[in-house]
Amino acid sequence: MKVFVMTDLEGPCQVNRWEQTRVSELTPAKQFAMTMLTAEVNAAVDGVLDVDPAATVVVWDGHGSGGIDNAQFHPQAWLLAHGRGIRAPYTLDESYDAQIFIGQHAMAGTPNAPLCHTYSSKTVEYYQINGQRLGEFGCRAYLAGAYGVPTVFLAGDDQASAEARALVPEIVTVDTKVGLGIELALHRPVAQVRSEIRAAVALAVRRRHDIAPAVLAGPYTMESRVLPDCSVDGYLGRNPAVKRLDERTVEWTVEHLSELWI
């Protein structure tokens, strides 16, 4: 069995402040968040190995400024470490049997969802593909589905879990916390969360054949709107196919999801 693990830093237990995630430098607050994420990732890896001790587990550090503590990382998993120039599909392809999410947050604008955003918490108001508003979970679940890979598990705040179930009803989820606001959450007991992640990941990968890949038919027209006082010039400069719809909104069309900036 081969499993791809998508990670982010906003979703783990006891993480609910921007000072824990937005900074590039390794502050004590960010180091704490990284420790929490890495422990949840390690629990997920153990869950996969409980089912198949010979499994290949590839973990991508998907947080923009890095979220995995490499020194604490699971000794039996592969790590696509934080680096420059990474693009979709992040080594994901048809060889994988399942995709799981650890540390996930909800999409931008979700009420009471701690640290919710879509790709950039500082610049993006929303992403929309073929008329469907999507966050990072939705974009990347569809990306995996384009390769026939089912997304079988998510751990994150309760609103991230609800977002995942709305797109993949059969998905297995573990709530790490209950959102009370953009920087406020009621966190579940840490040891219980990690234990549940391990058991639930094992259940999810056993059920992988019963969970259909999330599929979105192409071609794909993406619309991105930036927040007030932000510029769309970065989009326009990257691809001549990008069209400006107004001062804050652009769109472009591609044939495969991996061509989008998701």
Secondary structure, DSSP 8 states (H G I E B T S, - for coil): -EEEEEE-SSSSTT---GGGTS-SS--HHHHHHHHHHHHHHHHHHHHHHHH-TT-EEEEE--STT----GGGS-TTSEEE-S-SS--TTTT--TT-SEEEEEEE---TT-TT-TT--SS-TTTEEEEEETTEEE-HHHHHHHHHHTTT--EEEEEEEHHHHHHHHHH-TT-EEEEEEEEEETTEEEE--HHHHHHHHHHHHHHHHHTGGGS------SSEEEEEEE-TT--SHHHHHH-TT-EEEETTEEEEEESSGGGS--
